[in-house]
Amino acid sequence: MYETKDITCVVTGGAQGIGLAIVENLLLNGAKHVIILDYNEEEGNKVVKELQNKYSGDCVFIRCDITRDLDSVYSELIKKYKHIDVFVNNAGISDTDNPRRTMNVNAVSLIEWTFKVYEDMRIDKGGKGGTIINIASILGYENTPILPTYQASKHAVIGFTKSLGHEVNYNQTGVRVVAICPGMTTTNLERNSNEKRSDTLTRMLLEKLITQEPDNVGKGTLDVYKNAESGTFWLVEQSQPPLKVNLEVKFGSSDCK
């Protein structure tokens, strides 16, 4: 089991919703430093003040556009904290009118940040090891007729996680890479994107889904952090404990022609 006491953690998109729930659960479980990266400066400064009054761990906010600020913000993090134990790629959007932006935020930037953190964590290159947690979605592996670009971005996250987190890579580097697949969750992203969706099919399908509160995903993320093997991905939905998703097809064993 992996411990949370006295670790240093970074959470992108951590000023609200699922990201904030993850931040709170990290602090609740004894994390020493939790750094929130988010573009919303007003909300970020507000929640940090609240969290500093509520928990003993250190909580810091850094304004960050994950699509632009990788080098400068990451340099600031390493200069101050030297080593990151847990990095959570949580920032995400659902912009049906801008497929490129959706892919850039949800997949491309996630991959770029992961590689940056991964290289410094690698024990075979002088690092101390660590864990990278990618927040995907239930839509990253289920097939539905809605939100194709969003689904594509989350499929990318799962594929990336499974490949980089493969046991061969983990055994060499000591860096664990896992993914969380939340079911429908009550967040600003979910509410805002729902308001933009005018097609009847999408609305009907989404309204039938049972939602959960972000805190359930926050708790589930901590459970996965403590117990999961590298390269795995986990469903967290309907306020239930995390469930490992198994869609394995062994390399070279496919019967597809």
ABEGO torsion letter per residue (X at the ends): XBBABGBBBBBBGAABEAAAAAAAAAAAAGBABBBBBBABAAAAAAAAAAAAAABABBBBBBBBBAAAAAAAAAAAAAAAAGBBABBBBABBBBBAABAAAAAAAAAAAAAAAAAAAAAAABAAAGBAEEBBBBBBBAAAABBBABGAAAAAAAAAAAAAAAAAABAAAAAAAGBBBBBBBBBBBBBAAAAAAAAABABAAAAAAAAABBBBBAAAAAAAAAAAAAABBBGBBBBBBGGBBBBBBBABBBBGABABX
